[in-house]
Amino acid sequence: MNNLLFTALLIALIYYFFYYLPQQKQISNPPLTKPLTSSQFTQTELVTDNKETQTDIKTLEKRLRADNRELRSQIWDLQEKYQKSQRDLAQRPCQPTNSKSTQTETETELTNTLDTLIKNIQDLNNSLD
């Protein structure tokens, strides 16, 4: 029984690898190479294009390095300005700011003066009548 199972499995594997699998590869994979046309590049044209792109890359690298230097110098300048402003702020004396109590005091003073002005205007109107 074991010999029969082994031979059936061996025949199935031989069929799969030598007959079924090669047919699948032929059907599913179209040829990758296309026939050459007159519009395709030749090898020398590709080499010259490669040299041009290399020079373009070198010029871009130079520009990027110059831009990088400029940005670094700007960063240094900004850092120096920031540190200078921090030192200036540290040297300045602290001035008191308006707190809520002083704001409420000024608001009450303003309402009092407005009330007195309104009363005076009403008195003037009454005296003119």
C-alpha positions as CSV (number, residue, x, y, z in Angstrom):
1,M,0.0,0.0,0.0
2,N,2.8,2.4,0.8
3,N,4.5,1.7,-2.5
4,L,1.4,2.5,-4.4
5,L,0.8,5.8,-2.6
6,F,4.5,6.7,-3.1
7,T,4.4,6.0,-6.8
8,A,1.1,7.9,-7.3
9,L,2.6,10.9,-5.4
10,L,5.8,10.7,-7.5
11,I,3.8,10.6,-10.8
12,A,1.7,13.6,-9.7
13,L,4.9,15.6,-8.8
14,I,6.6,14.7,-12.1
15,Y,3.4,15.7,-14.0
16,Y,3.2,19.0,-12.1
17,F,6.9,20.0,-12.5
18,F,7.5,18.8,-16.0
19,Y,4.2,19.3,-17.8
20,Y,1.7,21.6,-16.0
21,L,4.1,24.2,-14.7
22,P,6.0,24.9,-18.0
23,Q,2.7,25.4,-19.8
24,Q,1.5,27.9,-17.1
25,K,4.7,29.9,-17.6
26,Q,4.3,30.0,-21.3
27,I,0.8,31.3,-21.1
28,S,1.1,33.8,-18.3
29,N,4.4,35.5,-19.1
30,P,4.4,37.5,-22.4
31,P,7.8,38.3,-23.9
32,L,9.5,41.1,-22.0
33,T,11.6,42.4,-25.0
34,K,9.9,44.4,-27.6
35,P,11.2,44.7,-31.1
36,L,13.4,47.8,-31.6
37,T,11.8,50.7,-33.3
38,S,13.5,53.8,-34.7
39,S,12.2,56.0,-31.9
40,Q,14.1,54.2,-29.2
41,F,17.4,55.5,-27.9
42,T,20.7,54.0,-28.9
43,Q,23.4,53.2,-26.3
44,T,25.5,56.3,-27.2
45,E,22.5,58.6,-26.7
46,L,21.9,57.0,-23.3
47,V,25.5,57.6,-22.3
48,T,25.3,61.3,-23.3
49,D,22.0,61.7,-21.4
50,N,23.6,60.1,-18.4
51,K,26.5,62.6,-18.5
52,E,24.0,65.5,-18.8
53,T,22.1,64.2,-15.8
54,Q,25.3,63.8,-13.9
55,T,26.3,67.4,-14.6
56,D,22.7,68.5,-13.6
57,I,23.0,66.6,-10.4
58,K,26.4,68.3,-9.7
59,T,25.0,71.8,-10.3
60,L,22.0,71.0,-8.0
61,E,24.4,69.7,-5.3
62,K,26.3,73.0,-5.5
63,R,23.1,75.0,-5.3
64,L,21.9,73.0,-2.3
65,R,25.2,73.4,-0.5
66,A,25.1,77.2,-1.1
67,D,21.5,77.3,0.1
68,N,22.5,75.3,3.1
69,R,25.3,77.7,4.0
70,E,23.0,80.6,3.6
71,L,20.3,79.0,5.8
72,R,22.9,78.1,8.5
73,S,24.2,81.7,8.5
74,Q,20.6,83.0,8.9
75,I,20.0,80.6,11.7
76,W,23.2,81.8,13.5
77,D,22.1,85.4,13.0
78,L,18.7,84.7,14.4
79,Q,20.1,82.8,17.4
80,E,22.4,85.7,18.1
81,K,19.5,88.2,17.9
82,Y,17.4,86.0,20.2
83,Q,20.2,85.7,22.8
84,K,20.8,89.5,22.6
85,S,17.1,90.2,23.1
86,Q,17.0,87.8,26.0
87,R,20.0,89.6,27.6
88,D,18.3,92.9,27.1
89,L,15.1,91.7,28.7
90,A,17.1,90.4,31.6
91,Q,18.8,93.7,32.2
92,R,15.6,95.8,32.0
93,P,13.9,96.6,35.3
94,C,10.6,95.1,35.9
95,Q,7.7,97.5,35.6
96,P,4.4,96.8,37.4
97,T,1.5,95.8,35.2
98,N,-2.1,96.7,35.7
99,S,-3.7,94.2,38.0
100,K,-7.4,93.6,38.3
101,S,-7.7,95.7,41.4
102,T,-6.3,98.8,39.6
103,Q,-8.5,98.1,36.6
104,T,-11.6,97.9,38.7
105,E,-10.6,101.1,40.5
106,T,-10.3,103.0,37.2
107,E,-13.6,101.6,36.0
108,T,-15.4,102.8,39.1
109,E,-13.8,106.2,38.8
110,L,-14.9,106.4,35.2
111,T,-18.5,105.4,36.0
112,N,-18.5,108.0,38.7
113,T,-17.4,110.8,36.4
114,L,-19.9,109.7,33.8
115,D,-22.7,109.8,36.3
116,T,-21.7,113.3,37.4
117,L,-21.5,114.4,33.8
118,I,-24.9,113.0,33.0
119,K,-26.4,114.8,36.1
120,N,-24.8,118.1,35.1
121,I,-26.2,117.8,31.5
122,Q,-29.7,117.1,32.9
123,D,-29.4,120.1,35.2
124,L,-28.4,122.3,32.3
125,N,-31.4,121.0,30.3
126,N,-33.7,121.7,33.2
127,S,-32.3,125.2,33.6
128,L,-32.7,126.0,29.9
129,D,-36.3,125.0,29.9
